[in-house]
Amino acid sequence: VRYISNLSSGRTGAAIADHFNDQGWDVYYLYSTWAILPQDSCYLGQFETTLDLKNRMKETLKEHEFSAIIHLAAVSDYSAIEINGQPLNQKSKIESSEKELDIKLKPTPKIAKKIRAWCQDQQICFIPFKLTSSQNNNEQQKAISELFKRTGADFVVHNDVSDRQNGIQINFQILDKGSTKIFSPQSSEELARSLVKICTDFSWF
């Protein structure tokens, strides 16, 4: 069986959730079907597609108040809608007799840019992640700046696909609104500690 997926395992998100839990925060954890789950007890919500995540986040943010939102779900930028000119049927198998496959993709909703609106008047610390696929510093900075402008984020966590070892992401950067680097965690655990400090300090302002 073949499917279009991504590099994310959910390991980083689970580590962050566990550390926030350890520090006394109430955690609401949205996770994809195959993601690693936090070890500690927290509120869990599962999603399968980008649209599922969008709807669940919108509903959750309107029903509950949060102090911080850390958005690191590795959602797809595109989803399949047609195969060989026919509408995609997710419940059927593609026959192996097909000599070639033409797959048509369409853009998925940009969730991060809608989060502020969904939160309405809540005073939240909003921290999305930005994964880049370029070691060019100028290209990385441009992508980070565009994310700040598009989402109204308070901080951004940046990482690059080149900084993966044995499938594990290392070498994160946390930047403020001025794109100034304020933390450079080298592991998911260090990242979690840095994020707890940021969100705790933010809640006092």
Backbone as CSV, one residue per row, in Angstrom:
resi,resn,N_x,N_y,N_z,CA_x,CA_y,CA_z,C_x,C_y,C_z
1,VAL,0.847,-1.188,0.000,0.000,0.000,0.000,0.882,1.239,0.000
2,ARG,0.573,2.198,-0.865,1.339,3.434,-0.957,0.440,4.609,-0.609
3,TYR,1.026,5.637,-0.021,0.257,6.833,0.303,1.188,8.026,0.360
4,ILE,0.623,9.224,0.168,1.390,10.459,0.264,1.395,10.902,1.719
5,SER,2.580,11.061,2.267,2.673,11.428,3.682,3.766,12.473,3.855
6,ASN,4.291,12.605,5.091,5.358,13.558,5.355,6.370,12.942,6.307
7,LEU,7.392,13.719,6.673,8.470,13.203,7.510,8.117,13.155,8.987
8,SER,7.055,13.816,9.378,6.767,13.989,10.798,6.275,12.705,11.457
9,SER,6.767,12.459,12.679,6.332,11.303,13.465,5.464,11.712,14.645
10,GLY,5.467,13.009,14.975,4.757,13.476,16.154,5.604,13.450,17.407
11,ARG,6.859,13.020,17.289,7.744,12.895,18.456,7.969,14.247,19.130
12,THR,8.201,15.282,18.329,8.450,16.609,18.897,7.218,17.132,19.627
13,GLY,6.058,16.990,19.006,4.825,17.455,19.637,4.547,16.742,20.946
14,ALA,4.789,15.433,20.976,4.558,14.657,22.193,5.497,15.101,23.311
15,ALA,6.757,15.362,22.965,7.724,15.818,23.972,7.322,17.172,24.542
16,ILE,6.850,18.061,23.673,6.410,19.387,24.123,5.196,19.255,25.041
17,ALA,4.232,18.436,24.646,3.027,18.244,25.460,3.377,17.694,26.838
18,ASP,4.279,16.713,26.882,4.671,16.120,28.164,5.328,17.142,29.080
19,HIS,6.186,17.992,28.520,6.884,18.964,29.363,5.922,20.026,29.891
20,PHE,5.013,20.487,29.057,4.008,21.440,29.540,3.163,20.803,30.644
21,ASN,2.803,19.540,30.455,2.042,18.820,31.470,2.812,18.746,32.786
22,ASP,4.100,18.426,32.689,4.944,18.323,33.882,5.021,19.640,34.638
23,GLN,4.890,20.752,33.911,4.987,22.072,34.533,3.627,22.604,34.988
24,GLY,2.615,21.746,34.969,1.317,22.123,35.517,0.335,22.738,34.545
25,TRP,0.659,22.740,33.258,-0.267,23.272,32.260,-1.307,22.207,31.901
26,ASP,-2.517,22.642,31.621,-3.523,21.749,31.038,-3.306,21.732,29.531
27,VAL,-3.116,20.555,28.971,-2.737,20.428,27.561,-3.862,19.784,26.749
28,TYR,-4.191,20.418,25.623,-5.123,19.848,24.640,-4.280,19.492,23.422
29,TYR,-4.188,18.204,23.116,-3.259,17.705,22.104,-4.024,17.153,20.904
30,LEU,-3.880,17.812,19.756,-4.472,17.332,18.510,-3.413,16.540,17.754
31,TYR,-3.755,15.333,17.314,-2.745,14.465,16.719,-3.306,13.732,15.501
32,SER,-2.406,13.407,14.578,-2.808,12.648,13.397,-2.847,11.156,13.730
33,THR,-3.413,10.386,12.822,-3.706,8.976,13.079,-2.500,8.172,13.549
34,TRP,-1.333,8.387,12.933,-0.169,7.551,13.239,0.842,8.260,14.129
35,ALA,0.483,9.374,14.708,1.440,10.157,15.492,1.746,9.510,16.841
36,ILE,2.956,9.769,17.322,3.337,9.374,18.680,2.544,10.223,19.668
37,LEU,2.030,9.596,20.716,1.217,10.310,21.697,2.031,10.669,22.936
38,PRO,1.635,11.724,23.645,2.302,12.075,24.901,2.174,10.930,25.905
39,GLN,3.159,10.827,26.793,3.107,9.800,27.829,2.176,10.219,28.965
40,ASP,2.134,11.520,29.228,1.304,12.025,30.316,-0.145,12.185,29.862
41,SER,-1.029,12.239,30.827,-2.451,12.404,30.538,-2.753,13.824,30.069
42,CYS,-3.496,13.941,28.981,-3.928,15.251,28.494,-5.185,15.062,27.652
43,TYR,-5.820,16.163,27.283,-6.995,16.090,26.424,-6.537,15.753,25.009
44,LEU,-7.144,14.745,24.408,-6.716,14.278,23.094,-7.797,14.491,22.045
45,GLY,-7.365,14.891,20.847,-8.274,15.027,19.716,-7.576,14.536,18.463
46,GLN,-8.161,13.581,17.768,-7.533,12.983,16.592,-8.072,13.595,15.303
47,PHE,-7.196,13.708,14.296,-7.615,14.144,12.966,-6.941,13.279,11.917
48,GLU,-7.549,13.194,10.737,-7.001,12.388,9.648,-6.515,13.238,8.482
49,THR,-7.210,14.335,8.207,-6.866,15.165,7.056,-6.675,16.612,7.497
50,THR,-6.171,17.420,6.582,-6.014,18.844,6.867,-7.362,19.485,7.170
51,LEU,-8.387,19.084,6.430,-9.726,19.629,6.669,-10.246,19.214,8.047
52,ASP,-9.969,17.966,8.440,-10.346,17.515,9.786,-9.710,18.407,10.844
53,LEU,-8.406,18.653,10.688,-7.681,19.476,11.657,-8.242,20.886,11.700
54,LYS,-8.503,21.442,10.529,-9.063,22.794,10.467,-10.376,22.879,11.238
55,ASN,-11.277,21.957,10.968,-12.587,21.987,11.616,-12.489,21.760,13.116
56,ARG,-11.619,20.832,13.523,-11.478,20.544,14.947,-10.855,21.723,15.686
57,MET,-9.858,22.352,15.080,-9.229,23.508,15.721,-10.216,24.665,15.840
58,LYS,-10.938,24.924,14.773,-11.911,26.020,14.783,-12.947,25.810,15.880
59,GLU,-13.454,24.595,15.967,-14.467,24.271,16.977,-13.892,24.381,18.389
60,THR,-12.704,23.835,18.583,-12.088,23.820,19.914,-11.756,25.225,20.397
61,LEU,-11.227,26.062,19.511,-10.827,27.411,19.901,-12.023,28.304,20.190
62,LYS,-13.162,27.990,19.595,-14.361,28.780,19.875,-15.072,28.322,21.145
63,GLU,-14.823,27.073,21.545,-15.497,26.529,22.723,-14.686,26.687,24.009
64,HIS,-13.360,26.824,23.882,-12.497,26.862,25.063,-11.552,28.058,24.995
65,GLU,-11.052,28.466,26.142,-10.052,29.529,26.210,-8.675,28.912,26.450
66,PHE,-7.683,29.458,25.765,-6.320,28.959,25.881,-5.367,30.108,26.191
67,SER,-4.281,29.783,26.873,-3.233,30.769,27.139,-2.179,30.750,26.037
68,ALA,-1.991,29.591,25.414,-0.973,29.459,24.371,-1.408,28.423,23.346
69,ILE,-1.006,28.649,22.111,-1.241,27.685,21.036,0.081,27.448,20.326
70,ILE,0.512,26.197,20.314,1.733,25.812,19.606,1.300,24.941,18.431
71,HIS,1.488,25.465,17.229,0.959,24.819,16.018,2.110,24.205,15.233
72,LEU,2.314,22.906,15.426,3.411,22.250,14.716,2.949,21.073,13.873
73,ALA,1.651,20.916,13.692,1.150,19.817,12.863,1.687,19.945,11.441
74,ALA,2.293,18.870,10.955,2.882,18.884,9.610,1.802,18.564,8.583
75,VAL,0.909,19.513,8.378,-0.199,19.286,7.444,0.275,19.451,6.002
76,SER,-0.392,18.755,5.105,-0.024,18.815,3.691,-0.455,20.137,3.069
77,ASP,0.374,20.659,2.181,0.015,21.864,1.435,-0.959,21.545,0.304
78,TYR,-0.969,20.268,-0.116,-1.853,19.845,-1.203,-2.503,18.510,-0.847
79,SER,-3.673,18.271,-1.430,-4.340,16.978,-1.268,-4.806,16.486,-2.632
80,ALA,-4.856,15.169,-2.792,-5.248,14.579,-4.074,-6.758,14.684,-4.282
81,ILE,-7.158,15.037,-5.506,-8.591,15.112,-5.824,-8.959,14.256,-7.038
82,GLU,-7.989,13.965,-7.907,-8.275,13.139,-9.081,-7.104,12.203,-9.360
83,ILE,-7.422,11.029,-9.890,-6.406,10.097,-10.373,-6.801,9.675,-11.781
84,ASN,-5.913,9.946,-12.727,-6.181,9.663,-14.146,-7.503,10.261,-14.606
85,GLY,-7.765,11.485,-14.165,-8.943,12.214,-14.608,-10.235,11.847,-13.915
86,GLN,-10.173,10.915,-12.963,-11.374,10.492,-12.246,-11.322,10.983,-10.799
87,PRO,-12.482,11.380,-10.251,-12.500,11.830,-8.852,-11.926,10.767,-7.925
88,LEU,-11.149,11.191,-6.956,-10.514,10.260,-6.025,-11.561,9.574,-5.149
89,ASN,-11.498,8.256,-5.111,-12.349,7.465,-4.218,-11.449,6.860,-3.147
90,GLN,-11.495,7.424,-1.942,-10.587,6.992,-0.887,-10.926,5.610,-0.338
91,LYS,-12.081,5.073,-0.704,-12.476,3.767,-0.178,-12.133,2.624,-1.130
92,SER,-11.584,2.948,-2.285,-11.263,1.891,-3.242,-9.767,1.846,-3.510
93,LYS,-9.295,0.702,-3.969,-7.891,0.480,-4.265,-7.609,0.840,-5.723
94,ILE,-6.465,1.463,-5.965,-6.046,1.745,-7.337,-5.496,0.458,-7.938
95,GLU,-6.018,0.056,-9.074,-5.598,-1.199,-9.685,-4.136,-1.137,-10.113
96,SER,-3.407,-2.205,-9.826,-1.983,-2.253,-10.176,-1.766,-2.429,-11.673
97,SER,-2.838,-2.682,-12.419,-2.725,-2.834,-13.871,-2.508,-1.492,-14.577
98,GLU,-2.759,-0.395,-13.863,-2.540,0.931,-14.450,-1.057,1.093,-14.795
99,LYS,-0.769,1.481,-16.052,0.623,1.622,-16.476,1.261,2.892,-15.940
100,GLU,0.451,3.915,-15.737,0.952,5.148,-15.138,-0.201,5.852,-14.435
101,LEU,0.151,6.712,-13.500,-0.857,7.438,-12.728,-0.622,8.932,-12.845
102,ASP,-1.673,9.653,-13.190,-1.640,11.114,-13.168,-2.489,11.563,-11.985
103,ILE,-1.844,12.142,-11.003,-2.541,12.550,-9.783,-2.683,14.068,-9.763
104,LYS,-3.907,14.539,-9.608,-4.172,15.976,-9.541,-4.324,16.388,-8.084
105,LEU,-3.576,17.415,-7.699,-3.605,17.909,-6.328,-4.209,19.305,-6.281
106,LYS,-4.811,19.638,-5.152,-5.297,21.003,-4.950,-4.772,21.525,-3.614
107,PRO,-4.601,22.841,-3.493,-4.099,23.399,-2.232,-5.067,23.120,-1.082
108,THR,-4.511,22.854,0.082,-5.328,22.666,1.283,-5.450,23.998,2.025
109,PRO,-6.425,24.123,2.934,-6.589,25.386,3.672,-5.351,25.725,4.494
110,LYS,-4.997,27.007,4.534,-3.886,27.477,5.359,-4.415,27.715,6.774
111,ILE,-4.162,26.782,7.647,-4.745,26.825,8.981,-4.121,27.903,9.850
112,ALA,-2.796,28.028,9.812,-2.099,28.924,10.741,-2.586,30.367,10.641
113,LYS,-2.915,30.816,9.437,-3.312,32.218,9.276,-4.721,32.495,9.799
114,LYS,-5.492,31.441,10.105,-6.860,31.616,10.588,-6.970,31.530,12.110
115,ILE,-5.916,31.093,12.769,-6.001,30.809,14.203,-6.324,32.048,15.023
116,ARG,-5.713,33.174,14.714,-6.002,34.409,15.459,-7.497,34.749,15.408
117,ALA,-8.086,34.622,14.236,-9.509,34.945,14.085,-10.376,33.971,14.868
118,TRP,-10.011,32.706,14.857,-10.785,31.708,15.596,-10.724,31.945,17.104
119,CYS,-9.614,32.514,17.566,-9.457,32.777,19.004,-10.267,33.987,19.455
120,GLN,-10.735,34.773,18.501,-11.533,35.960,18.780,-10.772,36.900,19.721
121,ASP,-11.287,37.150,20.918,-10.660,38.134,21.806,-9.707,37.512,22.823
122,GLN,-9.389,36.246,22.670,-8.487,35.605,23.629,-7.077,36.183,23.517
123,GLN,-6.436,36.397,24.653,-5.048,36.853,24.688,-4.147,35.624,24.742
124,ILE,-3.713,35.172,23.594,-2.931,33.941,23.532,-1.503,34.219,23.085
125,CYS,-0.616,33.314,23.462,0.736,33.294,22.908,0.705,32.281,21.769
126,PHE,0.831,32.771,20.544,0.694,31.911,19.365,2.063,31.636,18.762
127,ILE,2.408,30.341,18.670,3.729,29.941,18.177,3.573,28.857,17.111
128,PRO,3.607,29.209,15.827,3.610,28.194,14.771,5.038,27.754,14.452
129,PHE,5.152,26.622,13.803,6.446,26.108,13.345,6.609,26.407,11.856
130,LYS,7.866,26.591,11.445,8.175,26.748,10.020,9.286,25.781,9.641
131,LEU,8.946,24.800,8.819,9.936,23.864,8.303,10.379,24.333,6.929
132,THR,11.684,24.507,6.739,12.215,24.908,5.440,12.996,23.748,4.829
133,SER,13.260,23.869,3.535,14.022,22.832,2.834,15.178,23.467,2.075
134,SER,15.751,24.488,2.686,16.876,25.193,2.073,17.864,25.599,3.156
135,GLN,19.147,25.408,2.897,20.169,25.829,3.844,20.623,27.263,3.576
136,ASN,19.977,27.908,2.588,20.279,29.302,2.288,19.625,30.190,3.342
137,ASN,20.432,30.942,4.076,19.918,31.736,5.190,18.901,32.782,4.736
138,ASN,19.143,33.412,3.592,18.210,34.433,3.095,16.841,33.830,2.780
139,GLU,16.843,32.656,2.181,15.581,31.993,1.865,14.850,31.578,3.138
140,GLN,15.603,31.122,4.119,14.991,30.754,5.398,14.357,31.969,6.068
141,GLN,15.095,33.073,6.114,14.586,34.284,6.760,13.349,34.827,6.046
142,LYS,13.335,34.721,4.729,12.169,35.179,3.966,10.936,34.352,4.325
143,ALA,11.103,33.037,4.415,9.984,32.155,4.751,9.466,32.437,6.158
144,ILE,10.372,32.692,7.087,9.985,32.986,8.468,9.247,34.318,8.541
145,SER,9.765,35.330,7.856,9.123,36.654,7.858,7.718,36.583,7.277
146,GLU,7.559,35.821,6.199,6.238,35.678,5.576,5.261,34.990,6.524
147,LEU,5.745,34.025,7.304,4.870,33.347,8.264,4.420,34.306,9.364
148,PHE,5.331,35.132,9.853,4.960,36.139,10.852,3.863,37.055,10.307
149,LYS,4.049,37.544,9.086,3.085,38.477,8.490,1.735,37.812,8.250
150,ARG,1.759,36.573,7.813,0.533,35.875,7.430,-0.296,35.446,8.637
151,THR,0.374,35.177,9.767,-0.325,34.559,10.896,-0.484,35.451,12.119
152,GLY,0.291,36.535,12.210,0.265,37.341,13.423,0.867,36.612,14.607
153,ALA,1.815,35.737,14.348,2.445,34.940,15.405,3.239,35.822,16.360
154,ASP,3.353,35.365,17.602,4.188,36.051,18.589,5.628,35.570,18.510
155,PHE,5.795,34.289,18.224,7.112,33.677,18.035,6.970,32.619,16.944
156,VAL,8.093,32.244,16.335,8.108,31.169,15.344,9.233,30.202,15.694
157,VAL,8.929,28.913,15.622,9.966,27.885,15.752,10.365,27.451,14.347
158,HIS,11.647,27.602,14.034,12.139,27.244,12.704,13.028,26.005,12.784
159,ASN,12.847,25.117,11.820,13.771,24.007,11.638,13.858,23.700,10.152
160,ASP,14.919,23.000,9.765,15.149,22.698,8.352,15.275,21.190,8.172
161,VAL,14.841,20.699,7.020,14.872,19.253,6.780,16.295,18.703,6.796
162,SER,17.282,19.565,6.577,18.673,19.105,6.609,19.123,18.766,8.024
163,ASP,18.375,19.257,9.013,18.737,19.017,10.412,17.950,17.844,10.985
164,ARG,18.025,16.723,10.312,17.399,15.489,10.801,18.460,14.409,10.880
165,GLN,18.484,13.697,11.992,19.425,12.602,12.173,18.647,11.344,12.543
166,ASN,18.724,10.336,11.673,17.997,9.084,11.900,16.502,9.332,12.103
167,GLY,15.964,10.274,11.322,14.541,10.564,11.391,14.124,11.450,12.546
168,ILE,15.094,11.947,13.313,14.793,12.797,14.468,15.252,14.222,14.182
169,GLN,14.367,15.187,14.399,14.683,16.585,14.142,15.528,17.157,15.273
170,ILE,16.596,17.861,14.908,17.443,18.559,15.878,17.650,19.996,15.392
171,ASN,18.348,20.784,16.197,18.764,22.127,15.787,17.583,23.025,15.426
172,PHE,16.797,23.378,16.447,15.677,24.299,16.271,16.130,25.734,16.533
173,GLN,15.355,26.683,16.045,15.560,28.095,16.359,14.209,28.703,16.723
174,ILE,14.189,29.473,17.802,12.973,30.198,18.177,13.230,31.678,17.963
175,LEU,12.363,32.318,17.181,12.546,33.725,16.829,11.360,34.552,17.302
176,ASP,11.646,35.818,17.664,10.566,36.720,18.058,10.068,37.495,16.844
177,LYS,9.157,38.442,17.069,8.541,39.165,15.951,9.542,39.960,15.122
178,GLY,10.659,40.314,15.717,11.689,41.023,14.971,12.630,40.084,14.252
179,SER,12.254,38.785,14.217,13.076,37.727,13.614,14.424,37.595,14.306
180,THR,14.467,37.990,15.580,15.671,37.819,16.390,15.650,36.445,17.039
181,LYS,16.757,35.726,16.913,16.841,34.397,17.505,16.990,34.528,19.022
182,ILE,16.072,33.917,19.786,16.131,34.034,21.243,16.499,32.717,21.922
183,PHE,16.281,31.603,21.248,16.702,30.297,21.758,17.140,29.437,20.583
184,SER,18.099,28.543,20.836,18.555,27.600,19.805,18.600,26.190,20.389
185,PRO,17.449,25.609,20.662,17.406,24.265,21.248,17.982,23.225,20.281
186,GLN,18.670,22.243,20.836,19.289,21.214,20.011,18.516,19.897,20.007
187,SER,17.435,19.831,20.772,16.637,18.608,20.833,15.187,18.970,21.135
188,SER,14.301,17.996,20.988,12.887,18.230,21.299,12.698,18.570,22.771
189,GLU,13.502,17.946,23.635,13.385,18.199,25.070,13.815,19.626,25.402
190,GLU,14.926,20.079,24.820,15.374,21.465,25.032,14.353,22.440,24.463
191,LEU,13.801,22.107,23.321,12.782,22.954,22.702,11.573,23.083,23.624
192,ALA,11.144,21.977,24.203,9.988,21.990,25.101,10.234,22.902,26.296
193,ARG,11.422,22.827,26.877,11.745,23.686,28.026,11.726,25.159,27.633
194,SER,12.252,25.461,26.459,12.273,26.852,25.989,10.857,27.375,25.758
195,LEU,10.001,26.541,25.185,8.630,26.968,24.901,7.832,27.190,26.185
196,VAL,8.051,26.355,27.185,7.377,26.557,28.473,7.783,27.895,29.072
197,LYS,9.069,28.215,29.003,9.542,29.498,29.544,8.903,30.664,28.797
198,ILE,8.881,30.596,27.473,8.295,31.672,26.668,6.821,31.863,27.007
199,CYS,6.075,30.779,27.027,4.629,30.878,27.268,4.322,31.316,28.693
200,THR,5.129,30.888,29.648,4.936,31.299,31.040,5.210,32.786,31.200
201,ASP,6.315,33.244,30.624,6.645,34.675,30.697,5.586,35.507,29.991
202,PHE,5.111,35.024,28.840,4.118,35.758,28.050,2.824,35.941,28.832
203,SER,2.436,34.937,29.593,1.162,34.980,30.315,1.157,36.014,31.426
204,TRP,2.341,36.513,31.801,2.415,37.513,32.873,2.275,38.931,32.355
205,PHE,2.339,39.100,31.021,2.246,40.455,30.460,0.789,40.877,30.299
